[in-house]
Amino acid sequence: MRPLKLSTLGTVCAATIACGWGHAHAQTATFLPDFYFASDLSYDGTVATGNLVGPYEPFIWSEANGVELIGGGTLEVIGVAAGTPDISHDGTRVSASIIDETGSYLTLGYWENQQWNSVVELGEPGTATLDSNIGSAWALSGDGETIGGFVWGAGTNYGNAVPSTWSETTGLVMLDVDPGRSARVDALNLDGSIAVGWEERPDGAWQPTVWRHGVKMRLSPNEAFTGCEGVNSSGDIVVGYSFEVSTQNRVATIWRWDGNAYIEQKLPLLPGTPAFNGWAVANSVSDDGSIVVGSNYYSFNPGGTADGIVWTEETGLVNAMDYFTSLGFEFDDEIDIIGVYAVSPDGSTFIADYFNSRSGLVGSVILRLPRACVADLNDDGTLDFFDVSAFLGLYQSQDSAADLNGDGVHDFFDVSAFLSAYNAGCP
């Protein structure tokens, strides 16, 4: 368990992990420095964000620049920290829990153009302070415009976490929550219109919850602590964990929107996971739903023995170490993948946690598969008029395959990205 988590184009072959289990070719594995833990990836996985354990300061990572601390840490200033840093699809905006403008409270904020901006301030209507914080950030929409998490409620809600979102357009929006209950937003879709997370039952147990266009929907009511952890850009695929009554285990779960409701698919546990004590959670999903990643624990203790998990339709749920080695990744004998925290929306990049038996440390590694030749839209190995024609057709029909920067908008930047890829040629 990671420390301090406080509370395509054409056939989309790249998005399905090089078209399947067992296809091996050159990969890159970047082990971050000790105590740097990544938590989110840009659309194509070229930029990541996370926290430095200790000061709990956010950082930005890229292949070109490595890790760069970007400030905003609260633990050394006011003694409290919370939330997770998240990053926009284009890699330019990061959300996190930071110091408010008074320098006294933890609150929601975002980093852009080399500076932090707090967005919910002391005295915001309906909010209060508790334990030196106004609220905390746990999610960022793919377009970077909406931050999600919670704020502490005022009045009759005092002491309760109120699920919330913030954008420059709407300001602070407090989402529907049952009276006297706490809840939190843990992930947002591309435009922030669909929030996923958890809400308490009367006994305090967390329950998987979705706020779809502001309407609260309970997924998989059960008797255990469970919730939603990730969502794709459209908001039609949600992942997290639910409760398997027959074995009394919490299990990784996928929910898919059928136009009226989210249909549940419970995933199996890894072999050797004991009934009652073992559990698993799905943390993240690729945009097309072809890849789901998470962790499988062999005891109630989150810091106990664990393995990363990967699910695809082709493979079912498998041990992440087996999956990655089948794709050509090579690890030293002392490295064991104990969890997979995120997969990039395009499915090319993973954040995995590992245990090093030699040093005794847990760390974070970014695993990248080679990108397909994005300009070769007809997949014939040649860049020519037919690829240009294919792109224009996809662009004019507003097909997601022509949204090359993953921002949900078809515009000049996608045309520019295609021209750059075309001019660069294919390897």
Number of C-alpha atoms within 10 A of each C-alpha: 20 20 13 16 14 9 8 23 24 18 13 18 18 21 26 21 22 20 13 16 16 16 11 15 12 10 15 14 16 13 15 16 13 12 17 24 28 31 21 28 28 25 27 24 26 19 24 28 30 26 26 19 16 13 17 25 23 31 23 23 20 14 12 8 9 14 21 12 16 17 16 23 24 24 17 12 15 16 11 17 26 22 24 27 27 31 29 27 28 19 24 16 22 26 32 34 30 32 26 21 15 9 11 14 23 35 29 29 24 25 21 13 7 9 10 19 16 19 18 22 20 17 11 12 11 16 22 21 19 17 13 14 24 26 30 28 30 25 35 35 27 28 23 25 18 26 30 31 31 30 33 23 23 18 9 10 17 16 18 20 25 30 28 24 28 23 16 10 8 9 12 20 16 18 18 16 19 13 10 14 18 24 26 30 30 24 29 32 25 24 19 26 16 24 35 31 30 27 30 21 18 12 8 12 15 24 26 26 26 27 21 15 10 14 11 18 15 14 20 19 15 17 17 19 18 26 31 33 26 27 32 22 24 18 23 20 22 35 32 30 30 32 23 20 12 8 13 16 22 28 24 31 25 24 21 16 14 10 8 6 12 19 15 16 13 17 19 18 25 20 9 8 18 16 16 16 15 24 29 29 28 32 25 29 30 25 25 17 23 16 24 29 30 29 28 28 26 23 18 13 13 14 12 11 14 24 24 28 30 25 23 17 12 12 12 12 20 19 21 24 23 16 19 20 13 16 19 16 19 14 13 7 9 12 18 19 25 27 30 28 25 26 31 26 27 25 30 24 27 25 26 29 26 25 20 15 12 9 9 9 11 21 23 26 20 25 19 22 23 14 18 18 20 22 28 24 25 19 16 10 12 15 19 14 9 14 21 18 13 17 24 14 13 19 18 10 11 15 13 16 18 28 22 22 21 25 21 18 15 20 15 9 14 19 18 12 17 22 14 12 16 18 11 11 14 14 6
